[in-house]
Amino acid sequence: MRVLPAITALALALRATASPYNTFDGEGFPACNEVAAVRTPGSVDEIQDMVKRAIKDGQQVRASGKAHMWYDTMCSDDPNTVIIQTEEVNNIYDFDLEAGTVMIEAGVTFLQLAEYLHKRGASAGYTLVNWNITLAGCVAMGAHRSSIREESMVAAGVLSLDFIDGSGQLRHIERDDDNDEWLAASTSLGLLGVIVRMKFKIRPDFMVYADQKTLDDEEVLDGDIAGMIEPYATANFWWWPYKRKFHWRYYDVVPSNKSDQQGFQNTFSVTKAEANAIISIWNSGRYLATSNMLAEDILFGLWEKPNFREKTTNEDIKEWPVYGWNYDVLIGGLYPDQKPVWEYGMHGYTMELAFPMTQANAMLKRVRELFDEEQKKGKIMTSTYRTGINIKFGRPYFDLLGQVTYDTADGADWKKGAIMLDLPTYRPSVGDGSRFNEPFYDKLAKVLVEEFPCRPHWTKNTRDVFKMAVKNIDPDHIARFKAVREKFDPKGIFRSVLGEIMGFY
């Protein structure tokens, strides 16, 4: 009984010192509601020491790169959790273009790798996502580029992984599609340990073009969606539901002497004046549909034009197609005189679900029906995001928990790839933060999860959506992943809300 006061005192002390660990959105947007400490190692050895120390102290551990999260699902709700932030462990070495490989450490971002490779006449091909994410984080969460023709899963570019596991030991895993350890590590959700090194595939650098067409709703909803996406190295749609229009963006390789233009795409960046203007309109849109309609009209017009500048002059590019080096055109980043939207207080909600390509038309038509049902009630729904609703695509890639895996118990044909409905929405900074016609978004999620064999993106959904959608994850895959997790982390020190919802503990 003498032990109980000590335990109580420890618990009170932890609660007194615990604080949120935030997403990329910053204060008020927790990825973990309470954590005991945030540690920033400078080397792989330091990561290993920190994991061992946490094990000794009876703490849970979560690795974090850029905190590319939207909701509080990164940790468990145990406040005795330590965050190991990996950004400063970012060496790139053993570059070998002839062999087609390079070694990268835990905190290397796409921007770092892209610049390093470009200087050496190389690229990472199409295993790309946003500039502000670590590659290790992408692999852990099953991130991807939008492509059916090319390998779009980031994990598809990985040849080997090094983890610090739940005993504090270093584990090395080679790519082996017949080995459940690899199939679990390929989309690990951070539950197997901290990814500290990766051997990554590279190729000679190349140039691409970007082009865009505007389509009416019917041309996509009743059209050959696969035929519009599959022929290109990468392609996607942006949907403007109030306008009943789509922007169809597609990219492919061009000879390096095709153009002297060096296009650079704007990803997430705006000026302060632009941010203030759109925030004002969207905040009033919490109460008035007409404000959201106006905003969609304005942003649609802006997105008709190339969201590119000439990298060497910083001048706007005004005509399609755009040409440039692959990373600059496919991903890009921030314009030098701008900041990302969240630094100006422009925050959002999101929901992303993946569906079999064979059901692409049916899914988009169902979403259109739901929009139209609200309009009949006098509630006109719009996109409240600067680029519209993002419709992405994924080439099939077999692992246990990825969005685009196949041969699953749902009986759906995932071997033709997946379509992702990525629905970001503006989070009002007035009132209680709820959106215009807030109940619609819960209804949309429930209808899609119940009517389609859809799978959630692992960082872009609420706990409630994960709880609904877990029934669509193959139970055999869950069991096989759990067996690997118990081998790598038998005490569950890398526990998370996601792992709990999936039944891994």
C-alpha positions as CSV (number, residue, x, y, z in Angstrom):
1,M,0.0,0.0,0.0
2,R,3.0,2.3,0.6
3,V,3.6,2.2,-3.2
4,L,0.2,3.8,-4.0
5,P,1.1,7.4,-2.9
6,A,4.2,7.3,-5.0
7,I,2.3,6.1,-8.1
8,T,-0.3,8.9,-7.5
9,A,2.4,11.5,-7.1
10,L,4.1,10.4,-10.3
11,A,0.8,10.4,-12.2
12,L,0.0,14.0,-11.0
13,A,3.5,15.1,-11.9
14,L,3.2,13.8,-15.4
15,R,-0.2,15.4,-15.8
16,A,1.2,18.7,-14.5
17,T,4.1,18.7,-17.0
18,A,2.4,17.0,-20.0
19,S,1.5,19.2,-22.9
20,P,0.1,18.7,-26.5
21,Y,2.4,17.8,-29.4
22,N,1.0,19.7,-32.4
23,T,0.5,18.9,-36.0
24,F,2.1,21.1,-38.7
25,D,-0.8,23.5,-38.1
26,G,0.7,24.5,-34.7
27,E,-0.9,25.5,-31.4
28,G,-4.4,24.3,-31.0
29,F,-4.0,21.4,-33.4
30,P,-2.7,18.4,-31.4
31,A,-1.3,15.3,-33.0
32,C,-1.0,14.0,-29.5
33,N,-3.1,15.5,-26.7
34,E,-0.6,15.0,-23.9
35,V,3.1,14.1,-24.1
36,A,5.7,14.0,-21.3
37,A,8.6,15.3,-23.5
38,V,9.8,16.1,-27.0
39,R,13.4,15.1,-27.7
40,T,15.4,16.1,-30.7
41,P,18.3,13.7,-31.4
42,G,21.2,14.6,-33.7
43,S,22.2,11.1,-34.8
44,V,20.9,7.5,-35.1
45,D,22.9,6.5,-32.0
46,E,21.1,9.2,-30.1
47,I,17.7,7.9,-31.3
48,Q,18.7,4.4,-30.1
49,D,19.8,5.8,-26.7
50,M,16.5,7.7,-26.3
51,V,14.4,4.6,-27.1
52,K,16.4,2.6,-24.5
53,R,16.0,5.3,-21.9
54,A,12.3,5.5,-22.5
55,I,12.0,1.7,-22.1
56,K,13.9,1.9,-18.9
57,D,11.7,4.7,-17.6
58,G,8.5,2.9,-18.6
59,Q,7.5,5.4,-21.2
60,Q,5.9,5.1,-24.6
61,V,7.6,6.4,-27.7
62,R,6.4,8.0,-30.9
63,A,8.7,9.1,-33.8
64,S,7.8,12.3,-35.6
65,G,9.2,14.0,-38.6
66,K,7.3,17.2,-39.8
67,A,4.1,16.2,-37.9
68,H,2.2,15.9,-41.2
69,M,-1.0,15.1,-39.3
70,W,-4.5,16.6,-39.1
71,Y,-6.0,14.9,-36.0
72,D,-5.1,13.5,-32.6
73,T,-4.3,10.0,-33.7
74,M,-0.5,9.9,-33.6
75,C,0.0,8.7,-30.0
76,S,-2.0,6.8,-27.5
77,D,-3.7,8.9,-24.8
78,D,-1.1,8.0,-22.3
79,P,0.5,11.3,-21.2
80,N,3.7,9.3,-20.3
81,T,4.7,9.4,-24.0
82,V,8.0,10.7,-25.4
83,I,8.2,12.2,-28.9
84,I,11.4,11.6,-30.7
85,Q,11.6,14.4,-33.4
86,T,13.8,13.2,-36.2
87,E,14.4,16.4,-38.3
88,E,18.1,16.8,-37.3
89,V,19.0,13.2,-38.1
90,N,19.1,14.0,-41.8
91,N,22.3,12.7,-43.4
92,I,22.3,11.6,-47.1
93,Y,25.2,9.5,-48.1
94,D,26.5,6.5,-50.3
95,F,25.1,8.2,-53.4
96,D,25.6,5.8,-56.4
97,L,23.8,6.8,-59.5
98,E,25.2,3.8,-61.5
99,A,23.8,1.4,-58.9
100,G,20.7,3.5,-58.6
101,T,20.8,3.9,-54.8
102,V,21.3,6.4,-52.0
103,M,21.2,6.1,-48.2
104,I,19.0,8.5,-46.2
105,E,18.4,9.0,-42.5
106,A,15.2,9.4,-40.5
107,G,14.7,13.1,-40.8
108,V,15.4,13.6,-44.5
109,T,12.6,15.5,-46.2
110,F,11.6,15.3,-49.9
111,L,12.9,18.8,-50.4
112,Q,16.3,17.9,-49.0
113,L,16.6,14.7,-51.0
114,A,15.3,16.4,-54.2
115,E,17.9,19.2,-54.0
116,Y,20.7,16.8,-53.1
117,L,19.9,14.5,-56.1
118,H,19.3,17.3,-58.6
119,K,22.8,18.7,-57.9
120,R,24.1,15.3,-58.8
121,G,22.0,14.7,-61.9
122,A,19.6,12.3,-60.2
123,S,16.0,12.1,-59.0
124,A,13.7,9.8,-56.9
125,G,11.4,9.2,-59.9
126,Y,7.8,9.2,-59.0
127,T,7.9,8.0,-55.4
128,L,7.2,11.6,-54.3
129,V,4.9,13.5,-52.0
130,N,4.9,17.0,-50.5
131,W,8.1,19.0,-49.8
132,N,7.3,19.3,-46.1
133,I,7.3,15.6,-45.2
134,T,10.1,13.2,-44.2
135,L,10.5,10.2,-46.3
136,A,10.5,7.9,-43.3
137,G,7.2,9.4,-42.2
138,C,5.8,8.8,-45.7
139,V,6.8,5.1,-45.7
140,A,5.4,4.6,-42.2
141,M,2.0,6.1,-43.1
142,G,1.7,4.7,-46.6
143,A,2.0,8.0,-48.5
144,H,1.9,8.2,-52.3
145,R,2.0,10.3,-55.4
146,S,-1.0,10.3,-57.8
147,S,-0.2,7.8,-60.5
148,I,-1.5,4.4,-61.8
149,R,1.1,4.0,-64.5
150,E,4.2,4.5,-62.3
151,E,5.1,3.3,-58.9
152,S,3.5,5.9,-56.7
153,M,3.9,4.5,-53.2
154,V,6.9,6.0,-51.5
155,A,7.7,2.5,-50.0
156,A,8.1,1.3,-53.6
157,G,11.3,3.2,-53.7
158,V,12.7,1.6,-50.6
159,L,15.2,-1.3,-50.9
160,S,16.0,-1.7,-47.1
161,L,14.9,-0.3,-43.8
162,D,16.7,0.0,-40.4
163,F,14.5,0.3,-37.3
164,I,15.1,0.8,-33.6
165,D,12.6,-1.7,-32.3
166,G,10.7,-2.0,-29.0
167,S,13.7,-3.5,-27.2
168,G,16.0,-0.7,-28.3
169,Q,17.8,-2.8,-30.8
170,L,18.7,-2.0,-34.4
171,R,16.9,-4.2,-36.9
172,H,17.7,-4.4,-40.6
173,I,15.0,-5.4,-43.1
174,E,15.6,-6.0,-46.8
175,R,12.9,-5.7,-49.4
176,D,11.3,-9.2,-49.7
177,D,7.7,-9.3,-50.9
178,D,7.3,-12.9,-49.5
179,N,8.3,-11.8,-46.0
180,D,5.6,-10.5,-43.6
181,E,8.3,-8.5,-41.7
182,W,8.8,-6.5,-44.9
183,L,5.1,-6.3,-45.7
184,A,4.4,-4.9,-42.3
185,A,7.3,-2.5,-42.4
186,S,6.2,-1.1,-45.8
187,T,3.3,0.6,-44.1
188,S,4.1,0.3,-40.4
189,L,2.1,3.2,-38.9
190,G,5.1,3.7,-36.7
191,L,4.1,0.7,-34.6
192,L,7.2,-1.4,-35.3
193,G,9.7,1.2,-34.1
194,V,11.6,4.2,-35.3
195,I,12.7,4.1,-39.0
196,V,16.3,5.5,-38.8
197,R,17.8,4.6,-42.2
198,M,16.6,3.7,-45.7
199,K,18.3,2.6,-48.9
200,F,16.3,4.4,-51.6
201,K,16.1,3.8,-55.3
202,I,17.2,6.7,-57.6
203,R,17.5,7.3,-61.3
204,P,19.0,9.9,-63.7
205,D,17.2,13.3,-63.5
206,F,14.6,14.1,-66.2
207,M,12.3,16.8,-67.3
208,V,8.5,16.7,-67.5
209,Y,5.6,18.8,-68.7
210,A,2.4,19.7,-66.8
211,D,-0.8,20.4,-68.7
212,Q,-4.4,21.0,-67.5
213,K,-7.9,20.9,-69.0
214,T,-11.2,22.0,-67.6
215,L,-14.0,19.4,-67.7
216,D,-17.7,19.5,-66.9
217,D,-18.9,17.2,-64.2
218,E,-20.5,14.8,-66.6
219,E,-17.3,14.3,-68.6
220,V,-15.7,12.8,-65.4
221,L,-18.6,11.2,-63.7
222,D,-19.8,9.5,-66.8
223,G,-16.4,9.3,-68.4
224,D,-13.5,6.9,-68.8
225,I,-11.7,7.9,-65.6
226,A,-9.0,5.2,-66.0
227,G,-8.4,6.3,-69.6
228,M,-7.8,9.9,-68.4
229,I,-5.3,8.8,-65.7
230,E,-3.5,5.7,-66.7
231,P,-1.6,7.0,-69.8
232,Y,0.3,9.6,-67.9
233,A,3.2,9.4,-65.5
234,T,1.1,11.2,-62.9
235,A,-2.3,12.7,-63.1
236,N,-5.2,13.9,-60.8
237,F,-8.4,15.9,-60.7
238,W,-9.4,18.9,-58.7
239,W,-13.2,19.0,-58.2
240,W,-15.2,22.2,-57.9
241,P,-18.7,21.0,-56.8
242,Y,-20.5,24.3,-56.8
243,K,-19.1,25.1,-60.3
244,R,-19.8,21.5,-61.4
245,K,-16.3,21.5,-63.0
246,F,-13.1,19.5,-62.7
247,H,-9.6,20.5,-63.4
248,W,-7.7,17.6,-65.0
249,R,-4.0,17.9,-64.4
250,Y,-1.6,15.5,-66.1
251,Y,2.2,15.2,-66.4
252,D,4.7,13.2,-68.4
253,V,8.4,13.0,-69.5
254,V,9.8,15.2,-72.2
255,P,13.3,15.3,-73.8
256,S,15.7,17.5,-71.8
257,N,16.1,19.8,-74.9
258,K,12.3,20.2,-75.3
259,S,12.2,23.6,-73.5
260,D,14.5,26.0,-71.7
261,Q,11.7,26.7,-69.3
262,Q,12.2,25.7,-65.6
263,G,8.8,25.6,-64.1
264,F,8.3,25.4,-60.3
265,Q,4.9,24.5,-58.8
266,N,3.4,26.4,-55.9
267,T,2.4,24.0,-53.1
268,F,0.5,25.5,-50.2
269,S,2.0,29.0,-50.4
270,V,0.2,32.3,-50.4
271,T,0.9,36.0,-49.7
272,K,-0.4,37.6,-46.5
273,A,-2.9,39.7,-48.5
274,E,-4.3,36.6,-50.2
275,A,-4.6,34.7,-47.0
276,N,-6.4,37.6,-45.2
277,A,-8.8,38.0,-48.1
278,I,-9.8,34.3,-48.4
279,I,-9.9,33.8,-44.6
280,S,-12.4,36.7,-44.4
281,I,-14.6,35.2,-47.1
282,W,-14.5,31.7,-45.7
283,N,-15.1,32.8,-42.1
284,S,-18.4,34.5,-43.3
285,G,-19.0,31.2,-45.2
286,R,-19.5,29.5,-41.9
287,Y,-22.9,31.3,-41.9
288,L,-23.6,32.1,-45.5
289,A,-23.4,29.7,-48.4
290,T,-23.0,32.6,-50.8
291,S,-19.6,33.4,-49.3
292,N,-18.4,29.9,-50.0
293,M,-19.8,30.1,-53.5
294,L,-17.9,33.4,-54.1
295,A,-14.7,31.8,-52.8
296,E,-15.0,28.8,-55.0
297,D,-15.6,31.0,-58.0
298,I,-12.5,33.1,-57.3
299,L,-10.2,30.1,-56.6
300,F,-11.5,28.2,-59.6
301,G,-10.5,31.1,-61.8
302,L,-7.1,31.3,-60.2
303,W,-6.5,27.6,-60.6
304,E,-7.3,27.8,-64.3
305,K,-4.0,29.4,-64.7
306,P,-0.7,27.6,-64.1
307,N,0.2,27.7,-60.5
308,F,3.9,27.8,-61.6
309,R,6.7,30.3,-61.8
310,E,9.9,30.2,-63.8
311,K,12.4,29.1,-61.2
312,T,15.3,31.1,-62.6
313,T,13.5,34.4,-62.8
314,N,10.6,33.9,-60.3
315,E,8.2,35.2,-63.0
316,D,4.7,33.8,-63.3
317,I,4.1,31.2,-66.0
318,K,0.9,32.1,-67.8
319,E,0.3,29.4,-70.3
320,W,0.0,25.6,-70.4
321,P,1.8,23.4,-70.8
322,V,4.6,24.0,-68.3
323,Y,8.1,22.4,-68.5
324,G,10.8,21.8,-66.0
325,W,12.8,19.3,-63.9
326,N,10.7,16.5,-62.5
327,Y,10.6,17.5,-58.8
328,D,10.1,21.2,-59.4
329,V,7.1,20.5,-61.7
330,L,5.6,17.5,-59.9
331,I,5.9,18.8,-56.4
332,G,7.6,22.2,-56.2
333,G,7.2,24.0,-52.8
334,L,7.0,27.5,-51.5
335,Y,7.5,30.6,-53.6
336,P,10.4,32.7,-52.1
337,D,8.1,35.6,-51.3
338,Q,5.3,33.6,-49.7
339,K,4.6,31.4,-46.7
340,P,2.5,28.2,-46.3
341,V,-1.2,28.8,-45.6
342,W,-1.0,27.6,-42.0
343,E,1.5,30.2,-41.0
344,Y,-1.2,32.8,-41.8
345,G,-3.8,31.1,-39.7
346,M,-5.5,29.3,-42.5
347,H,-6.3,25.8,-41.0
348,G,-8.4,22.9,-42.2
349,Y,-10.1,19.7,-41.6
350,T,-9.7,16.7,-44.0
351,M,-11.0,13.3,-44.9
352,E,-9.3,11.0,-47.3
353,L,-10.6,7.5,-48.4
354,A,-9.3,5.2,-51.1
355,F,-11.7,3.2,-53.3
356,P,-11.1,0.5,-56.0
357,M,-10.7,2.1,-59.5
358,T,-13.5,-0.2,-60.7
359,Q,-15.9,1.8,-58.5
360,A,-14.5,5.3,-59.4
361,N,-17.5,6.5,-61.3
362,A,-20.0,5.1,-58.8
363,M,-18.2,6.7,-55.9
364,L,-17.9,10.2,-57.5
365,K,-21.6,10.0,-58.6
366,R,-22.6,9.1,-55.0
367,V,-20.8,12.1,-53.7
368,R,-22.4,14.3,-56.3
369,E,-25.8,12.9,-55.2
370,L,-25.1,13.8,-51.6
371,F,-24.1,17.3,-52.6
372,D,-27.3,17.6,-54.7
373,E,-29.5,16.4,-51.8
374,E,-28.2,19.2,-49.7
375,Q,-28.9,21.7,-52.4
376,K,-32.5,20.5,-52.5
377,K,-32.7,21.5,-48.8
378,G,-31.4,24.9,-49.7
379,K,-27.9,24.2,-48.5
380,I,-25.4,24.7,-51.4
381,M,-22.2,22.8,-50.7
382,T,-18.9,24.0,-52.1
383,S,-15.2,23.3,-51.9
384,T,-13.6,25.3,-49.2
385,Y,-10.0,24.6,-50.2
386,R,-7.7,26.7,-52.4
387,T,-7.4,24.0,-55.1
388,G,-10.8,22.3,-54.9
389,I,-11.4,18.7,-53.8
390,N,-8.3,16.6,-54.6
391,I,-9.0,13.4,-56.5
392,K,-5.8,11.2,-56.6
393,F,-4.9,7.8,-57.8
394,G,-2.7,5.0,-56.7
395,R,-0.9,2.1,-58.5
396,P,-1.5,-1.3,-56.8
397,Y,1.2,-2.1,-54.3
398,F,1.1,-5.1,-52.0
399,D,1.7,-4.8,-48.3
400,L,-0.4,-5.4,-45.3
401,L,-1.9,-2.0,-44.3
402,G,-1.5,0.1,-47.4
403,Q,-4.4,1.9,-49.1
404,V,-3.6,0.3,-52.5
405,T,-3.0,-3.3,-51.4
406,Y,-4.9,-6.1,-53.1
407,D,-6.1,-9.8,-52.8
408,T,-8.2,-8.8,-49.8
409,A,-11.3,-10.3,-48.2
410,D,-13.6,-7.6,-49.4
411,G,-13.7,-9.2,-52.8
412,A,-13.1,-5.9,-54.6
413,D,-10.7,-5.7,-57.5
414,W,-7.9,-3.5,-56.2
415,K,-5.4,-4.7,-58.9
416,K,-6.5,-2.0,-61.2
417,G,-5.5,0.6,-58.7
418,A,-7.3,3.0,-56.4
419,I,-9.0,6.4,-56.6
420,M,-8.6,8.6,-53.5
421,L,-11.2,11.2,-52.5
422,D,-9.1,13.8,-50.5
423,L,-11.5,16.3,-49.1
424,P,-9.8,19.2,-47.3
425,T,-12.1,21.9,-45.9
426,Y,-11.5,25.2,-44.3
427,R,-11.7,25.3,-40.5
428,P,-13.4,28.6,-39.6
429,S,-11.6,30.8,-37.0
430,V,-14.9,32.2,-35.8
431,G,-17.6,30.6,-33.7
432,D,-16.8,27.1,-32.5
433,G,-14.8,26.2,-35.6
434,S,-17.6,24.2,-37.2
435,R,-18.2,24.4,-40.9
436,F,-21.2,25.5,-42.9
437,N,-23.7,22.7,-42.7
438,E,-21.4,20.7,-40.5
439,P,-23.6,17.5,-40.2
440,F,-23.1,17.0,-43.9
441,Y,-19.5,15.9,-43.4
442,D,-20.3,13.2,-40.9
443,K,-23.1,12.0,-43.3
444,L,-20.7,11.9,-46.2
445,A,-18.1,9.8,-44.3
446,K,-20.7,7.3,-43.1
447,V,-22.3,6.8,-46.5
448,L,-19.0,6.2,-48.2
449,V,-17.6,3.8,-45.6
450,E,-20.9,1.9,-45.4
451,E,-21.5,1.7,-49.2
452,F,-18.0,1.1,-50.6
453,P,-15.0,-1.0,-49.6
454,C,-13.0,2.1,-48.9
455,R,-9.8,2.4,-46.9
456,P,-8.6,5.4,-44.8
457,H,-5.5,7.5,-45.3
458,W,-3.6,7.0,-42.0
459,T,-3.0,10.7,-41.2
460,K,-6.1,12.4,-42.7
461,N,-9.1,11.1,-40.8
462,T,-10.7,11.5,-37.4
463,R,-10.8,8.8,-34.8
464,D,-14.5,8.3,-35.7
465,V,-13.8,7.7,-39.3
466,F,-11.1,5.2,-38.5
467,K,-13.5,3.3,-36.2
468,M,-16.0,3.1,-39.0
469,A,-13.5,2.2,-41.7
470,V,-11.5,-0.5,-39.8
471,K,-14.1,-3.1,-40.9
472,N,-12.8,-2.6,-44.5
473,I,-9.3,-3.6,-43.6
474,D,-8.6,-7.3,-44.4
475,P,-8.7,-9.3,-41.1
476,D,-5.9,-11.6,-42.3
477,H,-3.7,-8.6,-43.0
478,I,-4.5,-7.3,-39.5
479,A,-3.6,-10.6,-37.9
480,R,-0.3,-10.9,-39.8
481,F,0.6,-7.3,-39.0
482,K,-0.2,-7.9,-35.3
483,A,2.1,-10.9,-35.3
484,V,5.0,-8.9,-36.7
485,R,4.3,-6.0,-34.2
486,E,4.4,-8.4,-31.3
487,K,7.8,-9.6,-32.5
488,F,9.2,-6.1,-33.0
489,D,7.5,-4.4,-30.0
490,P,6.3,-7.0,-27.5
491,K,5.7,-4.4,-24.8
492,G,3.8,-2.0,-27.0
493,I,6.0,1.1,-26.4
494,F,5.2,2.5,-29.9
495,R,1.5,2.3,-29.2
496,S,-1.0,4.7,-30.9
497,V,-4.7,5.4,-31.2
498,L,-4.6,3.9,-34.7
499,G,-3.0,0.7,-33.3
500,E,-5.7,0.5,-30.6
501,I,-8.5,1.0,-33.1
502,M,-7.0,-1.7,-35.4
503,G,-7.0,-4.1,-32.4
504,F,-3.2,-4.6,-32.2
505,Y,-3.1,-4.5,-28.4
